[in-house]
Amino acid sequence: MHCQREHVAYLTERGAHWILTVKGNQPSLHAQLAALPWRAVPDAVRDTDRGHGRREIRTLKTLTISTGIGFPHAAQALQIRRRRRRLDQPRRFATETVYAITSLYVHQAKPAQLAAWIRGHWSIENKIHWVRDVTYDEDRSQIRIGTGPQVMAALRNAAIGALRAAGITNIAAATRHHARDSNRPLQLLGII
């Protein structure tokens, strides 16, 4: 979280705004957000989707923050609740609640805009960060000194980008395929 605070300070100094998703790895801030009076807040946005064999209902609630949240420059707290059910199991819902904070005030961004920006972030999360975390098992990397972690992240991003530019959607299978023959990555990049 220290790194996020530095980024927020950097952005704020330059007049930029931000939205941060607060996950379980930030337990005190997450607990502060979860303890807000969300039950008394009406849904600001409600959206329903069908696809991939499931139905999803997403709601977004917003609260203006005046004091009490241990994060600098936070103006609003957001609660995003996603209820999903598989279409072949109509009575079983899985519910996920996510919290976020933003420097944007109510008059600067409508709840629908906030919801769209957060969904856009999840798209990036699913296409890049999740692939790096799961396919490349980045969290267990032993490279921790100097610029090594940034270099490896850049190499992983380059590999993901090259595979996606080639129209590949299953990055894990493509990584295994290209790892079997040292000429395949070179062919993908047009080097040979």
Secondary structure, DSSP 8 states (H G I E B T S, - for coil): -HHHHHHHHHHHHTT---EEEE-TTSHHHHHHHHTS-GGGS--SEEEEEEETTEEEEEEEEEEE--S--SSTT--EEEEEEEEEEETT-TT--EEEEEEEEES--TTTS-HHHHHHHHHHHHHHIIIIIHHHHHTS-GGG----STTHHHHHHHHHHHHHHHHHHTT---HHHHHHHHHT-THHHHHHTT--
